[in-house]
């Protein structure tokens, strides 16, 4: 082999080695990017466009209901004192708000009991629930926010939801963060509780300024006409359901009693409303259109009444 041939061969080996080195670096990088994209877009509750209500087991023992509003780039934190007496969902009696999370754990229901109890008592349409570390999302503290995204704790938020929530809340300015203490509104009043101690009970209807916080009208652009088909054995359940839908901005046009069924709940109609209410009430979505001139039809049975 001549010196020139030897130099050409060495040059070829060097080029091949460079290509191999680049591939060794590039392949893991592409895999990491693909995983990151999958994580960020694998969401269920927060798309970065819709409002999201989260019921959080507050670090101080109460309950925080945080509403994220991407359209207006705002966060509203509604605090429910730990000494607030609530009618717990699923017929579990009356308990102070500070006991709801532990009760859900003991009953093997989990954090969903916190979500359902908030809906039952306040008609706040929350679709997500989380343990105390999730308060880091809305605390305004950078490190706490990172922990809320990446550290393990009980929640129904997927990792993609948590990443998007974390990015959104970090970008919200302090001027766009509103804290509301329900004990300082007419929605709660001081009273002697069933255990003999002093605390708060729910009184009256949701204040008008809170209706704006939860309303989905800004997103949908219209007021949904809703038909409730009541297959439960009680009229109260349909009434409570209707109040929560109205907080979202829907209009209850009809409530019809139908033959009692053991089913939970089903939804059909306007895509946005069906998607929103399916998350709030864990209802099954049907593809057939609503009967009559309604935007949304929801049918509830005894299974739904047992939960609420």
Secondary structure, DSSP 8 states (H G I E B T S, - for coil): --HHHHHHHHHHHHHHHHHHHHHHHHHHHHHHHHHHHHHHH--SS--SSS-EEEEEE-TTSSEEEEEEETTTTEEEEEEE-TTEEEE-GGG--EEEGGGHHHHHHHTT-TTHHHHHHHHHHH-----EEE-GGGGGGTSS-HHHHHHHHHS---BS--HHHHHHHHHHHHHS-GGGEEEEEGGGSTTEEEEE-TTS-EEEEE-SS--HHHHHHH--HHHHSS--EEEEEEESS-HHHHHHHHHHHHHHT-EEEEEEE----S--EEEEE-HHHHHHHHHHH--EE--S--SSS-SEEEEEEHHHHHH-
